[in-house]
Amino acid sequence: MAGGNQVEDILSRIYQFYPKGIAYDDPGYQTSKEYIKLCNTRNEYKGRNKELLEKLKNSLPNFSITDWTNLEENNCMQYEILTVENQDILDDDIELMDALGGTRIDVDLYISIIGHYYFYKITKTELKDDTWDFSSDVDYNDNLKMITRKIELLMDSISLMKVDSDLCMTIIPDIETELLNVGEVNVFNCLFTELETI
């Protein structure tokens, strides 16, 4: 699919779930056919994240995967993949950071429920002198390339299209959400979550 066609397809899809030009606190927003469709779709997808989680675990059997899916507030199934092989997620974050030598790298995977789209980003977390630092400044080593390749192969096998970060950051000028005003909402917020930024 060409870039321009993907943009048009994504915008067309988003407008099916978000009313144009209506403020979120306007009573017409919650009664709009778009918002009702969004709520119904969230309800329909509840529980489906377990099936997808199993497919991810089968693709990446030696990596810990955490399911952060919250369809009460988000439009995606969300998974965090720890990129260190054979390392379990520990209940205590500081113990895990100690086990990892103070640096943790995860692949954060988002799979939209309102369209056949996915997005992932790499997050580096560092703990130094009791200070947490989060960034996306990560070297793509062979291990990370292998993990992202397996994710892409799995997503392709279930007919999902990757949305790149530039497209995700595209502002949609005539939509408002519960947390974001007109002019602040981007493609990522609509397809995946308004609780995070990329």
Order of alpha helices (4+ residues) and beta strands (2+ residues): alpha-alpha-alpha-alpha-beta-beta-alpha-beta-beta-beta-alpha-beta-alpha-alpha
